[in-house]
């Protein structure tokens, strides 16, 4: 959720320091390509894959488990880990 906001803020800062207008255009073209690549990739799938994905979602056959990679848990794990015996 915050990723696009952070990306836009970074882009504004970078473009504010850029002297060449051409580089600003290239930056926006690159950003739009990156932000739409997933959609273009999915649209290239055959219809049978999309139908199977819809069926799997409806039947709830593929469920993701609890995410154990939250920042809080990662920091806790890092604090408990001893990297050396000093």
N, C-alpha and C positions, 0 to 999 in steps of 0.2 A: 504494500500500500504506500509506503513512504519512498520506495525506490524511484518512481517517476518524478516525484517532487524533488528528491535529492539530485537526480539526473538533470532536471531542468535548471535547478539552481547552479549546479556546476557548469552547465552549458552557458548560462548567462554570464557567469564570472569569466570563463575562458574567452567567450566572444567579446566581452568588454575590453579585454586586453589585446585582442587581435587587431593588427594594423591593416591587414589585407581583407577586403570585402569578399574576395573569392574564397578564402579559407573559411569564412563564416558560412557561406553557402554550402561548401563541402561538409562542414560539420553538421548542418541541419539535414543534408541528404543522407549522411551516414547514420544519424540518429533515427531518421524515419525508416531507413532500411532495417536497422537493428530492431526497432520496435514492432515492425510488421512481419518479420521473418517467420515467426511461429504460425501466424495466420496463413501465409503463403504456403508453408510446408504442409499444414493440415489440409488445405484445399487441393493439394496434389494427390491425396489419398484416393483410391478407388472407392466407390459407394459401398462395397461390401464391408470394408473396414469400418466405415462410419456406422453402418447398421449393426455390426457386431459390438462396437463400443456402446451404442445406445442400449442394446440388449443387456450387456454386462452391467451397465449402470442401473437399468430398471430392476434387474434381478439381485442387485447388490452382491455380486459374486466377488468383486475385487474391492476389498476394504483396506484402507491404510491403517496401520496400527498407530499407537501413541507415538508422538514425535519426542524422541529423547535428546534432541539436539538443540534445545532452547539455550539461549545465552546464559541464563541463570545456572542451568545444569552443567554447561560446559565450563564455566568459571569455577563452579564447585569442584568438578573433576580435576581441573588444573591445580587448584589449591591443595587437593589431597595427593596429587602425584608428586613423588620425589624423583627429581631428575638426576640427582647425584647424592652420594652419602656424606657430603661435607657438613 
